[in-house]
Amino acid sequence: MWKSGIKKLLGRAGYDIVRSIDNRGGVDDFLPFEATMRAARAAGLSVGDYLDEVMNGTPGATQSTIDELRALGVFAADPDTVLEIGPGSGRYLEKTLKECSPGRYEIYETAAPWAAYLVDTFKVTARPTAECSLAPTSDNSVDLVQAHKVFNTVTFLSAARYFFEMARVTRPGGRIVFDVMTEACLDPATMRAWVAKGGDGHDSYPAAMPRQACVDLFATLGCGLEASFLAPVGFASTEVLVFTKEA
Ligand SMILES: C[S@@+](CC[C@H](N)C(=O)[O-])C[C@H]1O[C@@H](n2cnc3c(N)ncnc32)[C@H](O)[C@@H]1O
């Protein structure tokens, strides 16, 4: 009963955000830490690969985004400071650290058990999250700012607030990478599938964001769109946007 409840929750959410069932109190919406770690261990997989292969049914999805970013030269710039919003299980964080060796890797993650696990495992620095602010991080101080599968799960305003902050903390010449569910991800068949399968109790999931609104906003913040590509999310996709802040 308990196991099938977890499976149903995790499966229907297609990894993404589910309501915690073993971390009650405090942060309420995230992948349940203990249950996910146990399931990954039982499958003999790293937690990131478990999410990609088993929960999402998209083996290699995280790596394919990392490969695209490598091809765009994002890691060749040898970022010394990386900031990630909502790293969750750390599946992108872990693969980012295989591509570059930043002296500082800051995370802003609302799910306390996952943040603690990442600090412990990867020696990253967790910053306090409050109202989608990156206030503890100085202006123009980060080489690579990234967020994956976060802005299709939070409200429009949360994403928009983070956008301003991402542009603020990025140093001139630095990169900003994030994915959003744009028009390119919302053909009628996919919208039909979301209606049939998606959401499941999460008012903010999945959240759409117009691509042009992002491009125009970041342009006003001195950040130009350099590239974009689609990345899988379960049966659907999000669009990854890569910006460079003017030097
Ligand atoms: C769908 S998960 C994606 C996790 C990870 N980036 C990945 O793709 O595996 C969204 C993550 O964003 C975190 N999150 C939600 N709201 C947040 C906020 N306001 N600030 C920072 N992190 C947030 C959640 O706790 C969760 O870890």
The ligand as an SDF file (V2000), in Angstrom:
LIG
                    3D

 27 29  0  0  0  0  0  0  0  0999 V2000
   11.5840   19.4620  -10.5150 C   0  0  0  0  0  0  0  0  0  0  0  0
   12.8150   19.6910   -9.3390 S   0  0  0  0  0  0  0  0  0  0  0  0
   14.2800   19.7780  -10.3330 C   0  0  0  0  0  0  0  0  0  0  0  0
   15.4940   19.4030   -9.5720 C   0  0  0  0  0  0  0  0  0  0  0  0
   16.7880   19.3430  -10.3880 C   0  0  0  0  0  0  0  0  0  0  0  0
   17.1250   20.6130  -10.9450 N   0  0  0  0  0  0  0  0  0  0  0  0
   16.7050   18.3010  -11.4580 C   0  0  0  0  0  0  0  0  0  0  0  0
   16.3870   18.6230  -12.6090 O   0  0  0  0  0  0  0  0  0  0  0  0
   16.9190   17.1500  -11.1460 O   0  0  0  0  0  0  0  0  0  0  0  0
   12.6180   21.3940   -8.8360 C   0  0  0  0  0  0  0  0  0  0  0  0
   13.5540   21.7550   -7.7010 C   0  0  0  0  0  0  0  0  0  0  0  0
   13.3980   23.1380   -7.4000 O   0  0  0  0  0  0  0  0  0  0  0  0
   13.3310   23.2890   -5.9890 C   0  0  0  0  0  0  0  0  0  0  0  0
   12.6270   24.5390   -5.7350 N   0  0  0  0  0  0  0  0  0  0  0  0
   11.2930   24.7760   -5.7710 C   0  0  0  0  0  0  0  0  0  0  0  0
   11.0240   26.0640   -5.4940 N   0  0  0  0  0  0  0  0  0  0  0  0
   12.2270   26.6510   -5.3030 C   0  0  0  0  0  0  0  0  0  0  0  0
   12.6220   27.9870   -4.9960 C   0  0  0  0  0  0  0  0  0  0  0  0
   11.7330   28.9700   -4.8400 N   0  0  0  0  0  0  0  0  0  0  0  0
   13.9370   28.2440   -4.8420 N   0  0  0  0  0  0  0  0  0  0  0  0
   14.8610   27.2650   -5.0060 C   0  0  0  0  0  0  0  0  0  0  0  0
   14.5550   25.9920   -5.2890 N   0  0  0  0  0  0  0  0  0  0  0  0
   13.2500   25.6890   -5.4460 C   0  0  0  0  0  0  0  0  0  0  0  0
   12.6160   22.0400   -5.5260 C   0  0  0  0  0  0  0  0  0  0  0  0
   12.8150   21.7700   -4.1640 O   0  0  0  0  0  0  0  0  0  0  0  0
   13.2490   20.9910   -6.4310 C   0  0  0  0  0  0  0  0  0  0  0  0
   14.4530   20.5010   -5.9000 O   0  0  0  0  0  0  0  0  0  0  0  0
  1  2  1  0
  2  3  1  0
  2 10  1  0
  3  4  1  0
  4  5  1  0
  5  6  1  0
  5  7  1  0
  7  8  2  0
  7  9  1  0
 10 11  1  0
 11 12  1  0
 11 26  1  0
 12 13  1  0
 13 14  1  0
 13 24  1  0
 14 15  1  0
 14 23  1  0
 15 16  2  0
 16 17  1  0
 17 18  1  0
 17 23  2  0
 18 19  1  0
 18 20  2  0
 20 21  1  0
 21 22  2  0
 22 23  1  0
 24 25  1  0
 24 26  1  0
 26 27  1  0
M  CHG  2   2   1   9  -1
M  END
$$$$
